[in-house]
Amino acid sequence: MKRRTFLGAAALAVTTGALADEKKSVGRAVVTPASDTIEEKPRNVPVVQQCDVCVLGGSCTGVFAAVRAAQMGAKVALVEKQNAFGGVATAGLVNIWHKLISNKGKEQIIGGLTQRTIENLQRIGAVAKRGHGYGLNTEELKIELDKLVLEHAITPYLHTFYASPRMEGDRATAVFIENKSGRQAIRAKVFVDATGDGDLAKDAGLPFEIRNGLQPPTTCAKISGLPRSADGMLKLIAQHRDEFGLAPDHGWGASVPGSSGVEMCAYRHVFDTTASDANQLTAAEIDGRRQIRAYMDIARKYGGDDNTPCLLDLASTIGIRETRAFTANYKLTEDDVLQCRRFPDAIANGTYHIDVHDPTTGRFKFKEPRGDFYQIPLSTMVSDKTPNIVLAGRMISTDRSAFGGIRVMVNLNQTGEAAGVAAALAASRAEAVSEVAAESVREHLAKLGAVVV
Ligand SMILES: Cc1cc2nc3c(=O)[nH]c(=O)nc-3n(C[C@H](O)[C@H](O)[C@H](O)COP(=O)(O)OP(=O)(O)OC[C@H]3O[C@@H](n4cnc5c(N)ncnc54)[C@H](O)[C@@H]3O)c2cc1C
């Protein structure tokens, strides 16, 4: 390793000045940015899979895309960098799914694989009703998603990172992946990008922006023995945060269904983070965990004699709310969401309010939709510029405010299902994804059990 590169790696340490007074510090890891380049020699890479549809990213969005594509008769591969499927819900510990019914008419507007997953988890006591929504045991969700993948003969690649595409003109003909077996390639007719950050879409040249005022990420934890309710703990943190080096902030918590007093804590934010930047992501992971040590210390010191706080589980990845925002054939707007506009190519329905976490204070700013429910059109997921890539999940094409509403899982799960159907249709007909008739996608979704309005 070159000396300069080695120093770069060695510099990955919490700033020493901050360590001098640990309790007062808000230390951030620093990594020296690359200052030179080296040439990588061309090499032949083994093609481990040739399929119709390759899904990158295995949250529920990605798994549901893979399942729907398989149900359409496609041969499917699914690539996930973590050791389990589920994305923010499992690796990030976030355990709330919102309601499946409309605001006013109380009619069912979300069904499909979201409903099936809830029902399967309900049978084993891994779901608790929260108003009209649901609290999930997300460890059980991991196993449920494994089952779904295997039942549908999808080829799973866990511990596998999508690295780059092989492009021929504007089409991706293969992707290079990296895992314990080295660098490999998967050829596919169509790709679904469900990586959250849109890693493939970016590499394929789809236009995107990193918006000003990104919603900041949060490291979640499961903790037992906290004082009374989440609210009580949040008040304690607000009272004592200065002593433990925490900035003013806002958060929330939710109990873990079936547990005795275990709280899923999303109490803080890591501000000033662009999580699609590797160095900033590294620093944010370390700072997110530091924050949890700080509020555990608050609980230990001020939580009262009856409580013995115990940190049971740290998210294996920081929960990322927002990174790259892509522009596809249509950009969903705040007005579309608030006015509950109907779209002929609608593939998802939602009610969750616009919820933007302030990038400096962490406060949640809400705006309520004025109708029964809003819709997400297929045209936010496909672009004429990338004929064989479908977007699914949080990177779909929206403005900042609309994003604040559509970003919840019950909405994004539906984009996964629609992406799988659209990708399978495009692969079977050798069409560009943007040429697939939305009516056909909607018909297939309805036949497969989704609620299509
Ligand atoms: C702290 C927090 C609290 C939230 N609270 C709620 C809530 O209560 N309810 C709710 O519904 N929503 C909530 N949200 C929002 C919601 O969780 C996310 O918007 C949603 O999960 C995003 O889904 P996704 O499928 O787009 O992305 P992700 O869930 O991030 O999935 C992307 C997947 O792709 C994988 N991946 C990424 N890059 C690569 C790569 N290069 N190669 C291979 N795999 C890759 C990741 O490991 C991951 O599994 C919250 C978000 C956060 C961060």
The ligand as a Gaussian input file, in Angstrom:
#p B3LYP/6-31G(d) Opt

LIG

0 1
 C      -34.474000       6.320000      11.575000
 C      -35.581000       6.184000      10.581000
 C      -36.873000       6.057000      11.036000
 C      -37.892000       5.851000      10.115000
 N      -39.156000       5.635000      10.586000
 C      -40.062000       5.087000       9.738000
 C      -41.250000       4.518000      10.231000
 O      -41.529000       4.558000      11.430000
 N      -42.080000       3.910000       9.345000
 C      -41.806000       3.869000       8.007000
 O      -42.564000       3.273000       7.252000
 N      -40.715000       4.456000       7.503000
 C      -39.812000       5.024000       8.350000
 N      -38.657000       5.544000       7.851000
 C      -38.460000       5.645000       6.398000
 C      -38.231000       4.289000       5.757000
 O      -37.706000       3.381000       6.683000
 C      -37.292000       4.387000       4.563000
 O      -37.616000       5.482000       3.745000
 C      -37.427000       3.113000       3.737000
 O      -37.160000       1.986000       4.531000
 C      -36.503000       3.161000       2.548000
 O      -36.671000       1.954000       1.861000
 P      -35.774000       1.595000       0.618000
 O      -36.164000       0.228000       0.225000
 O      -35.839000       2.669000      -0.398000
 O      -34.299000       1.673000       1.183000
 P      -33.547000       0.780000       2.255000
 O      -34.462000       0.257000       3.294000
 O      -32.385000       1.602000       2.689000
 O      -33.049000      -0.449000       1.403000
 C      -31.965000      -0.388000       0.526000
 C      -31.322000      -1.760000       0.534000
 O      -30.310000      -1.798000      -0.442000
 C      -29.119000      -2.328000       0.111000
 N      -28.007000      -1.727000      -0.640000
 C      -27.687000      -0.417000      -0.713000
 N      -26.634000      -0.233000      -1.527000
 C      -26.299000      -1.466000      -1.996000
 C      -25.283000      -1.930000      -2.857000
 N      -24.415000      -1.090000      -3.450000
 N      -25.206000      -3.258000      -3.110000
 C      -26.075000      -4.140000      -2.507000
 N      -27.055000      -3.736000      -1.674000
 C      -27.168000      -2.423000      -1.416000
 C      -29.185000      -1.924000       1.557000
 O      -28.376000      -2.733000       2.380000
 C      -30.672000      -2.069000       1.872000
 O      -31.016000      -3.372000       2.253000
 C      -37.612000       5.819000       8.728000
 C      -36.312000       5.981000       8.277000
 C      -35.296000       6.147000       9.187000
 C      -33.899000       6.267000       8.681000

